Amino acid sequence: MKKLSCALGLSLFLLAGCGTAEESTEANPAEAEAVKEVQQENYETASHETKVNGNTESNDQMTKEKAADVLSQYKDTFMEVINAGPELEEYESKEEIIQHFSTIMTPEYAESLADTYIREENGSLSVVATETPLWLREDQSYTLTEVSEEEYEVIQHINNQLRGRKEVTFTLVMEDDTWVVGKVETRNAEQEDKYKAGSDDRVEGDMNHK
């Protein structure tokens, strides 16, 4: 009888505890709303960590490795079209090629490349016989410079047998939470090297003269 009374008392205690917990939740809607807001904030923070060109990390954290990955995709996307030539029968229009380029380039730059390298005549497409753009050489040194939170520049000096020594600036911009190539600028680095060498000679001569 004593054991039965203890068991009955324990059961009543547990039931009372459960009822108290439910009453606490129902009696404090402000607390429940606060929990909901925290959960929503955590969700939004996690959502901001989106996939950028295959890498899951914060979009504003550009690195040399990520920049090289974007420029590698840029090269592959462009060469996929060029290697399908010279006659591009699998593409129905230049606009389709521009859309393909735009997966890793800004629409403006994609259109510029299509106008330079793709010929459209009598409803047919073909590749223009000319040199391809200069690509980033990952095995050689290059610099990464932040222009703004949504724009970076990758600069590299490249020795090309036909073009000579060039300084190439790849501009990467953020569009729709994705890093893409905005433009590529090339200038002659040999003239700059000669100018620097001449400046050094003049400075050395002035010092010897003194």
Salt bridges, closest charged atoms under 4 A:
GLU57 OE1 - LYS66 NZ 3.58
GLU80 OE1 - HIS100 NE2 3.54
ASP115 OD1 - LYS94 NZ 3.47
GLU131 OE1 - ARG163 NE 3.21
GLU167 OE1 - HIS157 NE2 3.26
GLU167 OE2 - ARG187 NE 2.88
GLU185 OE2 - LYS183 NZ 3.82
GLU192 OE1 - ARG187 NH2 3.08
GLU192 OE2 - LYS196 NZ 3.31
ASP193 OD2 - ARG165 NE 2.83
